[in-house]
Amino acid sequence: MIDVKTADRELQTYIRPQTLPVAIRMLEPGEPIPDRARRPARDFKKLSMSCQVIDMSRRYGWMIALTREDHICSLGITAIGFDRPLPIYNVGTLCEGMYTETKEAGARSEAAIDKFAPGKYETLLVAPLDRATFEPHLVCIYANPAQVMRLTQAALWKRGGRLTSSFEGRAVCADIIVTTMQTGEAQVILPCSGDRIFGQTQDHEMAFAIPWARMEEMVEGLRGTHNGGIRYPITQFMEYEAKLPPRYMVVNKLWDVEKGKATLTNRDRVVAAYKRSFSDRVPVYPIVASFAGTLDGLSIEEYCTNPVKAINAMMNYYERYQPDVVLAYNDLAKEAEAFGCGVKYSDYVVPSIETHILEDKASLARLVMPDPYKTGRLPGFLEQCEALVKAKPPAAIGAVAVGPWTIAMLLRNPEMMLLDTFEDPQFIHDLMRIATDFSKTWGDAIVKTGIGLSYSEPTASISLISPDNYREFIAPYHKELVEHFKARKVGVTTHICGTTYPIYEDLIGCGFTTISFDLDQQADPGLHVDQLTRFMEVAKGRAVAIGNVDATKFEKTTREEMEADVRRCIDAAARHSGFILSTSCEIPPRSNPEIVKWFMDAAHDFGRYERVLG
């Protein structure tokens, strides 16, 4: 037969309980109490209860003897047979209003509690298992659910099947002592309210009671299940590859790139900027439209009107310069043209609107909404978007559409539209309603091709209108447009020419994920603001910044001047990510190809994060 010290050692080895396993014996009348046992009434000058002395034993390591004269809890006294149940107990009065709704229900609960016959035992004796000087009737272990699970598994090692226990959330001393001794079976114990209040059992603790006659079998079960691979602490599966935060994984990717084990695509660099993370360098691209055509020997009109030639030209441009972003972009006149405006082409500058369809405001009522799939050059542009997506360059790809305010201005005539802001603001709102509805429909058709979406709003510049005008006539429609695509999980970029810093907070408030901006065009040099620096101060990472190397320099400049402008932008914005280096606007159609190369070379050199962050 196993002894108490061996049993304790095995429990400590395989279960590792936080508190000491407790040996429990019920002493019959005349059975001596060990001399070393503490008596609550005599030694503590206080009455105690069953759960309380078990807790003292498991926490303090004391041997305690609890008799009728030491006991205060009527439930415990009745359960372990230290006194006879009174009628007040049997009729359910002690339960009513606390544990049960009625006396009748309470009576059923009291009757369900296992009890010893009154007078069968007169002393409850408890001691830490390894120090017990007596043979216990049972051993009680307080443990967490995982440890109780291991004890349950051990109890079933030889017999199999399942362990049956019952719970009432009351009189835990009866479950631990009476039920275990009467059934001769191990019990899973759910500590009751009194045990938690007075025994100070914690929320994470359960208990497990083992009849001493089954202790040897229990120990054998612990060894057997342990050897079978079931352990406590619970064995954790560790043969997996962790999914770490993306920023952590960036470092690993950069190490692999450094060692030649991996490469970064142009798109990877743009994605890193949107995630406010880092790659090897700042992502970069010049805003290019007709320049790609002239580079391929096309006239500006050919590039803007022939989608097949335009996509070939754009891909040739991409192969030549390897920008991190490639655009489906030809001109800003096609949307107004689709409404009926006339377009003028040139050999040197971007297409412009020659005739405005709304010079008579009455024409607004007769305006026909263009069909993106049928009207004017719109289907050709969608073809261009689809071809770029199909070409799958390893870069970020996006399409540039015209925003509602600029469409409205080109339909009406910019000068007349500015007068309307004073003379007929309702007309502007009516026109913006039509332009915004079209922008949604047009944008839906564009994003359906799988390409990114950007709205160019050159005429929303504070060089042309006031901040108040932006807030009254444009911001509500911009916000509506952004919300429309946000619901479709599409982020929207905007580009506005000229001075924009007075409305940065407004643009961010509209919800644009990315904001591209020009150089400040204050007439007075003393009032000049570095818009990129100002944006980084205002935005604080709330939107990705794109900009703003002077686009006018791409026709004529020195290499040193280009490098200085590139460094200005990188030093102003790159340190905190969320930045894509680009130009202040579309570069001129007749830009110098060598200057474009200088721009890209400077960006690759000065934009290395090793330099930026070092």
For each residue, the residues with C-beta under 8 A, 3 or more apart:
1: 216
2: 6 7 215 216 219
3: 6 7
4: 7 8 23 129 130 132 135 136
5: 8 9 130
6: 2 3 9 10 219
7: 2 3 4 10 11 21 129 139 215 219
8: 4 5 11 12 21 128 129 130
9: 5 6 12 13 130
10: 6 7 13 14 219 222 223
11: 7 8 14 15 17 21 129 139 141 219 222
12: 8 9 15 16 17 21
13: 9 10 16 222
14: 10 11 150 154 222 223 226 232
15: 11 12 141 143 147 150 151 222 232
16: 12 13 147 232 233
17: 11 12 20 21 141 142 143 147
18: 142 143 144
19: 58 59 142
20: 17 57 58 59 61 128 129 130
21: 7 8 11 12 17 58 128 129 130 139 140 141
22: 54 57 58 126 127 128 129 139 140 141
23: 4 126 127 128 129 132 134 136 139
24: 54 124 125 126 136 137 138 139 140 176 177
25: 125 134 135 136 137
26: 80 116 120 121 123 124 125 137 177 181
27: 31 32 33 65 121 122 123 124 125
28: 31 120 121 122
29: 119 121 122
30:
31: 27 28 123
32: 27
33: 27 37 39 65 123 125
34: 37 63 65 125 133 134
35:
36: 63 133
37: 33 34 63 64 65 125 127
38: 43 44 62 63 64 65
39: 33 42 43 64 65 66 67 70
40: 43 44 46 47 48 53 64 66 70
41: 44 45 46 47 69 70
42: 39 45 70
43: 38 39 40
44: 38 40 41 48
45: 41 42
46: 40 41
47: 40 41 70 71 72
48: 40 44 52 53 56 64 66 70 71 72
49: 52 53 66 71 72 73 76 173 194 198
50: 53 54 66 71 73 76 79 80 124 173 177
51: 54 55 73 76 172 173 191 192 194 195 198 199 201
52: 48 49 55 56 198 199
53: 40 48 49 50 56 57 64 66 124 126
54: 22 24 50 51 57 58 126 140 173 176 199
55: 51 52 58 59 195 199 200 201
56: 48 52 53 59 60 62 64
57: 20 22 53 54 60 61 62 63 64 126 127 128
58: 19 20 21 22 54 55 128 140 142
59: 19 20 55 56
60: 56 57
61: 20 57 128 131
62: 38 56 57 127 128
63: 34 36 37 38 57 125 126 127 128 131 132 133
64: 37 38 39 40 48 53 56 57 125 126 127
65: 27 33 34 37 38 39 70 123 124 125
66: 39 40 48 49 50 53 70 71 123 124 125 126
67: 39 70 71 82 122 123 124
68: 71 77 82 83 122
69: 41
70: 39 40 41 42 47 48 65 66 67
71: 47 48 49 50 66 67 68 76 77 82
72: 47 48 49
73: 49 50 51 76 77 194 198
74: 77 78 89 94
75: 78 79 94 113 170 171 173 174 194
76: 49 50 51 71 73 79 80 82 171 173 174
77: 68 71 73 74 80 82 83
78: 74 75 81 82 83 84 85 89 115
79: 50 75 76 113 114 115 116 171 173 174 177 178
80: 26 50 76 77 115 116 121 124 173 174 177 178
81: 78 115 116 117 118 119 120 121
82: 67 68 71 76 77 78 118 121 122
83: 68 77 78 118
84: 78 118
85: 78 89 90 110 115 118
86: 89 90
87: 90 91
88: 91 93 94
89: 74 78 85 86 93 94 110
90: 85 86 87 107 110 111
91: 87 88 103 106 107
92: 95 96 100 102 103 104 105 106 107 108 109 110
93: 88 89 96 103 106
94: 74 75 88 89 98 106 110
95: 92 98 99 100 103 105 106 107 109 110 170
96: 92 93 100 101 102 103 105 106
97: 100 101
98: 94 95
99: 95 106 109 169 170
100: 92 95 96 97 103 105 106 108 109
101: 96 97 105
102: 92 96 105 106
103: 91 92 93 95 96 100 106 107
104: 92 107 108
105: 92 95 96 100 101 102 108 109
106: 91 92 93 94 95 96 99 100 102 103 109 110
107: 90 91 92 95 103 104 110 111
108: 92 100 104 105 111 112
109: 92 95 99 100 105 106 112 113 168 170
110: 85 89 90 92 94 95 106 107 113
111: 90 107 108
112: 108 109 168
113: 75 79 109 110 168 170 171 174 178
114: 79 174 175 178 179 182
115: 78 79 80 81 85 174 178
116: 26 79 80 81 120 121 178
117: 81 120
118: 81 82 83 84 85
119: 29 81 122
120: 26 28 81 116 117
121: 26 27 28 29 80 81 82 116 124
122: 27 28 29 67 68 82 119
123: 26 27 31 33 65 66 67
124: 24 26 27 50 53 65 66 67 80 121 177
125: 24 25 26 27 33 34 37 63 64 65 66 134
126: 22 23 24 53 54 57 63 64 66
127: 22 23 37 57 62 63 64 131 132 133 134
128: 8 20 21 22 23 57 58 61 62 63 131 132
129: 4 7 8 11 20 21 22 23 132 136 139
130: 4 5 8 9 20 21
131: 61 63 127 128
132: 4 23 63 127 128 129 135 136
133: 34 36 63 127
134: 23 25 34 125 127
135: 4 25 132 212
136: 4 23 24 25 129 132 139 212
137: 24 25 26 177 180 181 211 212
138: 24 176 177 180 181 209 210 211 212
139: 7 11 21 22 23 24 129 136 209 210 212 215
140: 21 22 24 54 58 176 189 207 208 209 210
141: 11 15 17 21 22 147 151 207 208 209 210
142: 17 18 19 58 191 201 205 206 207
143: 15 17 18 147 148 151 205 206 207 208
144: 18 147 148 204 205 206
145: 148 149 204 206
146: 149 150 232 233 234
147: 15 16 17 141 143 144 150 151 208 232
148: 143 144 145 151 152 188 206 207 208
149: 145 146 152 153
150: 14 15 146 147 153 154 222 225 230 232
151: 15 141 143 147 148 154 155 186 208 210 218 222
152: 148 149 155 156 163 186 188 208
153: 149 150 156 157 221 225 230
154: 14 150 151 157 218 219 221 222 224 225
155: 151 152 159 163 186 210 214 217 218 221
156: 152 153 159 160 161 162 163 221
157: 153 154 217 220 221 222 224 225
158: 217 220 221
159: 155 156
160: 156
161: 156
162: 156
163: 152 155 156 185 186 188
164: 185
165: 175 187 188 189
166: 179
167: 175 190
168: 109 112 113 171 175 192
169: 99 190 192 193
170: 75 95 99 109 113 192 193 194
171: 75 76 79 113 168 174 175 192 194
172: 51 175 176 189 190 191 192 194 195 199 207
173: 49 50 51 54 75 76 79 80 176 177 178 195
174: 75 76 79 80 113 114 115 171 177 178 179
175: 114 165 167 168 171 172 178 179 180 187 189 190 209
176: 24 54 138 140 172 173 179 180 187 189 207 209
177: 24 26 50 79 80 124 137 138 173 174 180 181 209
178: 79 80 113 114 115 116 173 174 175 181 182
179: 114 166 174 175 176 182 183 187 209
180: 137 138 175 176 177 183 184 185 186 187 209 210 211
181: 26 137 138 177 178 184 211
182: 114 178 179
183: 179 180 187
184: 180 181 211 213 214
185: 163 164 180 211 214
186: 151 152 155 163 180 208 209 210 211 214 218
187: 165 175 176 179 180 183 208 209
188: 148 152 163 165 206 207 208
189: 140 165 172 175 176 206 207 208 209
190: 167 169 172 175 206
191: 51 142 172 195 196 199 201 205 206 207
192: 51 168 169 170 171 172 195 196
193: 169 170 196 197
194: 49 51 73 75 170 171 172 197 198 199
195: 51 55 172 173 191 192 198 199 201
196: 191 192 193 199 200 201 202 203
197: 193 194 200
198: 49 51 52 73 194 195
199: 51 52 54 55 172 191 194 195 196
200: 55 196 197
201: 51 55 142 191 195 196 205 207
202: 196 205
203: 196
204: 144 145
205: 142 143 144 191 201 202
206: 142 143 144 145 148 188 189 190 191
207: 140 141 142 143 148 172 176 188 189 191 201
208: 140 141 143 147 148 151 152 186 187 188 189
209: 138 139 140 141 175 176 177 179 180 186 187 189
210: 138 139 140 141 151 155 180 186 214 215 218
211: 137 138 180 181 184 185 186 214 215
212: 135 136 137 138 139 215
213: 184
214: 155 184 185 186 210 211 217 218
215: 2 7 139 210 211 212 218 219
216: 1 2 219 220
217: 155 157 158 214 220 221
218: 151 154 155 186 210 214 215 221 222
219: 2 6 7 10 11 154 215 216 222 223
220: 157 158 216 217 223 224
221: 153 154 155 156 157 158 217 218 224 225
222: 10 11 13 14 15 150 151 154 157 218 219 225 226
223: 10 14 219 220 226 227
224: 154 157 220 221 227 228
225: 150 153 154 157 221 222 228 230
226: 14 222 223 230 231
227: 223 224
228: 224 225
229: 235
230: 150 153 225 226 235
231: 226 234 235
232: 14 15 16 146 147 150
233: 16 146
234: 146 231
235: 229 230 231
236:
237: 240
238:
239:
240: 237
241:
242:
243:
244: 248 249
245: 248 249
246: 249 250 275 277
247: 250 251 275 277
248: 244 245 251 252
249: 244 245 246 252 253
250: 246 247 253 254 272 277 278 279
251: 247 248 254 255
252: 248 249 255 256
253: 249 250 256 257 262 264
254: 250 251 257 258 278 279 280
255: 251 252 258 259
256: 252 253 259 261 262
257: 253 254 260 261 262 263 264 280
258: 254 255
259: 255 256
260: 257
261: 256 257
262: 253 256 257
263: 257
264: 253 257 268 269 279 280
265: 268 269 394 395
266: 269 270 283 322 323 324 325 393 394 395 396
267: 270 271 324 394 395 396
268: 264 265 271 272 279
269: 264 265 266 272 273 279 280 281 282 283 324
270: 266 267 273 274 283 324 325 395 396 580
271: 267 268 274 275 396
272: 250 268 269 275 277 278 279 283 577
273: 269 270 276 277 282 283 544 577 578 579 580
274: 270 271 513 514 544 578
275: 246 247 271 272 577
276: 273 541 576 577 578
277: 246 247 250 272 273 577
278: 250 254 272 577 609 613
279: 250 254 264 268 269 272 283 609
280: 254 257 264 269 608 609 610
281: 269 284 603 604 607 608 609
282: 269 273 570 574 579 580 581 603 607 609 612
283: 266 269 270 272 273 279 324 325 396 580 581
284: 281 323 324 580 581 582 599 600 603 604 607
285: 288 323 324 325 326 327 395 580 581 582
286: 291 321 323 549 551 554 582 583 587 596 599 600
287: 327 329 495 516 551 582 583 585 586 587
288: 285 291 292 314 317 323 327 329 586 587
289: 292 293 303 327 329 330 331 350 400 586 589
290: 293 294 300 303 304 330 331 350 586 589
291: 286 288 294 295 317 554 586 587 588 589 590 591 596
292: 288 289 295 296 303 310 313 314 316 317
293: 289 290 296 298 299 300 302 303 304 309 310 313 589
294: 290 291 297 298 299 300 303 589 590
295: 291 292 313 316 317 320 593
296: 292 293 303 309 312 313 316 317
297: 294
298: 293 294 302 303 306 309 310 313
299: 293 294 302 303 345 347
300: 290 293 294 303 304 345 346 347 348 349 350 351 589
301: 304 305 345 351
302: 293 298 299 305 306 309
303: 289 290 292 293 294 296 298 299 300 306 309 310 313 330
304: 290 293 300 301 310 330 331 334 345 351 377
305: 301 302 377 380
306: 298 302 303 309 310 380
307: 310 311 380 381 383 384 387
308: 311 312 383 387
309: 293 296 298 302 303 306 312 313
310: 292 293 298 303 304 306 307 313 314 330 384
311: 307 308 314 315 328 384 387 388 391
312: 296 308 309 315 316
313: 292 293 295 296 298 303 309 310 316 317
314: 288 292 310 311 317 318 326 327 328 388
315: 311 312 318 319 388 391 393
316: 292 295 296 312 313 319 320
317: 288 291 292 295 296 313 314 320 321
318: 314 315 321 322 323 326 393 395
319: 315 316 322
320: 295 316 317 593
321: 286 317 318 596 597 600
322: 266 318 319 395 600
323: 266 284 285 286 288 318 326 395 600
324: 266 267 269 270 283 284 285 395 396 580
325: 266 270 283 285 395 396 397 398 580 582
326: 285 314 318 323 388 393 395 396 397 398
327: 285 287 288 289 314 397 398 399 400 454
328: 311 314 381 384 385 388 397 398 399 400 451
329: 287 288 289 399 400 586
330: 289 290 303 304 310 334 377 381 384
331: 289 290 304 334 350 351
332: 335 350 351 400 402 406 456 458
333: 336 337 341 343 351 352 353 410
334: 304 330 331 337 338 343 376 377 378 381 402
335: 332 338 339 370 378 401 402 407 410 438 442
336: 333 339 341 353 357 402 407 410 411
337: 333 334 340 341 342 343 353 376 377
338: 334 335 370 375 376 377 378
339: 335 336 357 367 368 370 407 411 438
340: 337 357 368
341: 333 336 337 353 354 355 356 357 410 411
342: 337 353 354 355
343: 333 334 337 351 352 353 354
344: 351 352 353 354
345: 299 300 301 304 351
346: 300 349 350 351 352
347: 299 300
348: 300 588 589 590
349: 300 346 352 588 589
350: 289 290 300 331 332 346 586 589
351: 300 301 304 331 332 333 343 344 345 346
352: 333 343 344 346 349
353: 333 336 337 341 342 343 344 356 410
354: 341 342 343 344
355: 341 342
356: 341 353 359 410 411 412 413 416
357: 336 339 340 341 363 367 411
358: 361 363 364 367 411 412 413 431
359: 356 363 412 413 416
360: 363
361: 358 364 412 424 427
362: 365 366
363: 357 358 359 360 366 367
364: 358 361 367 427 430 431 434
365: 362
366: 362 363
367: 339 357 358 363 364 411 434
368: 339 340
369: 434 437 438 441
370: 335 338 339 375 376 378 438 442
371: 374 375 378
372: 375 378 379 382 441 442 444 445 446
373: 378 379 382 445
374: 371 378 379
375: 338 370 371 372 378 379
376: 334 337 338 370
377: 304 305 330 334 337 338 380 381
378: 334 335 338 370 371 372 373 374 375 381 382 442 445
379: 372 373 374 375 382 383
380: 305 306 307 377 383 384
381: 307 328 330 334 377 378 384 385 399 446
382: 372 373 378 379 385 386 445 446 449
383: 307 308 379 380 386 387
384: 307 310 311 328 330 380 381 387 388
385: 328 381 382 388 389 399 446 449 451
386: 382 383 389 390 449
387: 307 308 311 383 384 390 391
388: 311 314 315 326 328 384 385 391 393 397 451
389: 385 386 392 397 449 450 451
390: 386 387
391: 311 315 387 388
392: 389
393: 266 315 318 326 388 397
394: 265 266 267
395: 265 266 267 270 285 318 322 323 324 325 326
396: 266 267 270 271 283 324 325 326 452
397: 325 326 327 328 388 389 393 451 452
398: 325 326 327 328 451 452 453 454 493
399: 327 328 329 381 385 446 449 451 452 453 454
400: 289 327 328 329 332 454 455 456 495
401: 335 439 442 443 446 453 454 455 456
402: 332 334 335 336 406 407 410 439 455 456 457
403: 406 407 439 455 456 457 460 478 481 494
404: 407 408 432 435 436 438 439 455 474 477 478 481
405: 408 409 432 435 457 459 460 473 474 477 478
406: 332 402 403 409 410 456 457 458 459 460
407: 335 336 339 402 403 404 410 411 435 438 439
408: 404 405 411 412 417 428 431 432 434 435
409: 405 406 412 413 414 417 459
410: 333 335 336 341 353 356 402 406 407 414 459
411: 336 339 341 356 357 358 367 407 408 431 435
412: 356 358 359 361 408 409 416 417 420 431
413: 356 358 359 409 416 417
414: 409 410 417 418 459 464
415: 418 419
416: 356 359 412 413 419 420
417: 408 409 412 413 414 420 421 428
418: 414 415 421 464 465
419: 415 416 422 423
420: 412 416 417 423 424 425 427 428
421: 417 418 425 428 465 469 473
422: 419 425
423: 419 420
424: 361 420 427 428
425: 420 421 422 428 429 472 473
426: 429 430
427: 361 364 420 424 430 431
428: 408 417 420 421 424 425 431 432 473
429: 425 426 432 433 473
430: 364 426 427 433 434
431: 358 364 408 411 412 427 428 434 435
432: 404 405 408 428 429 435 436 473 474 477
433: 429 430 436 437 477
434: 364 367 369 408 430 431 437 438
435: 404 405 407 408 411 431 432 438 439 477
436: 404 432 433 439 440 477 480 481
437: 369 433 434 440 441
438: 335 339 369 370 404 407 434 435 441 442
439: 401 402 403 404 407 435 436 442 443 455 481
440: 436 437 443 444 481 484
441: 369 372 437 438 444 445
442: 335 370 372 378 401 438 439 445 446
443: 401 439 440 446 447 453 455 481 484 485 492
444: 372 440 441 447 448 488
445: 372 373 378 382 441 442 448 449
446: 372 381 382 385 399 401 442 443 449 451 453
447: 443 444 450 451 452 453 485 488 490
448: 444 445
449: 382 385 386 389 399 445 446
450: 389 447
451: 328 385 388 389 397 398 399 446 447
452: 396 397 398 399 447 491 493
453: 398 399 401 443 446 447 485 490 491 492 493
454: 327 398 399 400 401 492 493 494 495 514 516
455: 400 401 402 403 404 439 443 481 492 493 494 495
456: 332 400 401 402 403 406 494 495
457: 402 403 405 406 460 474 478 494 495 496
458: 332 406 461 495 496 497 498 585
459: 405 406 409 410 414 464 465 497
460: 403 405 406 457 464 465 470 474 496
461: 458 464 465 496 497 498 499 500 518 521
462: 465 466 467 470 498 499 500 501 502 503
463: 497 498 499 521
464: 414 418 459 460 461 498
465: 418 421 459 460 461 462 469 470 473 474
466: 462 469 470
467: 462 470 471 502 503 506
468: 471 472
469: 421 465 466 472 473 474
470: 460 462 465 466 467 473 474 475 503 506
471: 467 468 474 475 503 506
472: 425 468 469 475
473: 405 421 425 428 429 432 465 469 470 477
474: 404 405 432 457 460 465 469 470 471 477 478
475: 470 471 472 478 479 503 506 509 510
476: 479 480
477: 404 405 432 433 435 436 473 474 480 481
478: 403 404 405 457 474 475 481 482 494 507 510 512
479: 475 476 482 483 509 510 511
480: 436 476 477 483 484
481: 403 404 436 439 440 443 455 477 478 484 485 492
482: 478 479 485 486 492 510 511 512
483: 479 480 486 487 511
484: 440 443 480 481 487 488
485: 443 447 453 481 482 488 490 491 492
486: 482 483 489 490 491 492 511
487: 483 484
488: 444 447 484 485
489: 486
490: 447 453 485 486
491: 452 453 485 486 513 514
492: 443 453 454 455 481 482 485 486 511 512 513 514
493: 398 452 453 454 455 512 513 514 515 516 546
494: 403 454 455 456 457 478 507 512 514 515 516
495: 287 400 454 455 456 457 458 515 516 517 518 546 585
496: 457 458 460 461 500 507 516 517 518
497: 458 459 461 463 518 585
498: 458 461 462 463 464 518 520 521
499: 461 462 463 502 518 520 521 522 529 531
500: 461 462 496 503 504 507 517 518 531
501: 462 504 520 529 531 534 535 538
502: 462 467 499
503: 462 467 470 471 475 500 506 507
504: 500 501 507 508 515 534 535 538 539
505: 508 509 538
506: 467 470 471 475 503 509 510
507: 478 494 496 500 503 504 510 512 515 543
508: 504 505 511 512 515 538 539 542 543
509: 475 479 505 506
510: 475 478 479 482 506 507
511: 479 482 483 486 492 508
512: 478 482 492 493 494 507 508 515 543
513: 274 491 492 493 543 544
514: 274 454 491 492 493 494 543 544 545 546 580
515: 493 494 495 504 507 508 512 535 539 543 544 545 546
516: 287 454 493 494 495 496 545 546 547 548 582
517: 495 496 500 531 532 535 545 546 547 548 584
518: 461 495 496 497 498 499 500 521 531 547 548 551 584 585
519: 531 548 550 584
520: 498 499 501 528 529 530 531
521: 461 463 498 499 518
522: 499 525 527 528 529
523: 527
524: 527 528
525: 522 528
526:
527: 522 523 524
528: 520 522 524 525
529: 499 501 520 522 534
530: 520 533 534 568 572
531: 499 500 501 517 518 519 520 534 535 547 548
532: 517 535 536 545 547 548 568 569 572 573
533: 530 536 537 572 573
534: 501 504 529 530 531 537 538
535: 501 504 515 517 531 532 538 539 545 547 573
536: 532 533 539 540 545 572 573 576 579
537: 533 534 540
538: 501 504 505 508 534 535
539: 504 508 515 535 536 542 543 545 578
540: 536 537
541: 276 576 578
542: 508 539
543: 507 508 512 513 514 515 539 578
544: 273 274 513 514 515 578 579 580
545: 514 515 516 517 532 535 536 539 573 578 579 580
546: 493 495 514 515 516 517 579 580 582
547: 516 517 518 531 532 535 569 573 581 582 583 584
548: 516 517 518 519 531 532 569 582 583 584
549: 286 553 562 565 566 569 581 582 583 584 599
550: 519 553 565 583 584
551: 286 287 518 554 583 584 585 586 587 588
552: 555 584 588
553: 549 550 556 557 561 562 565 595
554: 286 291 551 557 583 587 588 591 592 595 596 599
555: 552 588 590 591 592 595
556: 553 592 595
557: 553 554 561 562 595
558: 561 562
559: 562 563 598
560: 563 564
561: 553 557 558 564 565
562: 549 553 557 558 559 565 566 595 598 599 602
563: 559 560 566 567 598 602 606
564: 560 561 567 568
565: 549 550 553 561 562 568 569
566: 549 562 563 569 570 581 599 602 603 606 607
567: 563 564 570 571 602 606
568: 530 532 564 565 571 572
569: 532 547 548 549 565 566 572 573 574 581
570: 282 566 567 573 574 581 603 606 607 612
571: 567 568 574 612
572: 530 532 533 536 568 569
573: 532 533 535 536 545 547 569 570 576 579
574: 282 569 570 571 577 579 581 607 609 612
575: 612 613
576: 276 536 541 573 579
577: 272 273 275 276 277 278 574
578: 273 274 276 539 541 543 544 545
579: 273 282 536 544 545 546 573 574 576
580: 270 273 282 283 284 285 324 325 514 544 545 546
581: 282 283 284 285 547 549 566 569 570 574 603 607
582: 284 285 286 287 325 516 546 547 548 549
583: 286 287 547 548 549 550 551 554 586 587 599
584: 517 518 519 547 548 549 550 551 552
585: 287 458 495 497 518 551
586: 287 288 289 290 291 329 350 551 583
587: 286 287 288 291 551 554 583 591 596
588: 291 348 349 551 552 554 555 591
589: 289 290 291 293 294 300 348 349 350
590: 291 294 348 555
591: 291 554 555 587 588 595 596
592: 554 555 556 595 596
593: 295 320 596 597
594: 597 598
595: 553 554 555 556 557 562 591 592 598 599
596: 286 291 321 554 587 591 592 593 599 600
597: 321 593 594 600 601
598: 559 562 563 594 595 601 602
599: 284 286 549 554 562 566 583 595 596 602 603
600: 284 286 321 322 323 596 597 603 604
601: 597 598 604 605
602: 562 563 566 567 598 599 605 606
603: 281 282 284 566 570 581 599 600 606 607
604: 281 284 600 601 607 608
605: 601 602 608
606: 563 566 567 570 602 603 611
607: 281 282 284 566 570 574 581 603 604 611 612
608: 280 281 604 605 611 612
609: 278 279 280 281 282 574 612 613
610: 280 613 614
611: 606 607 608 614
612: 282 570 571 574 575 607 608 609
613: 278 575 609 610
614: 610 611
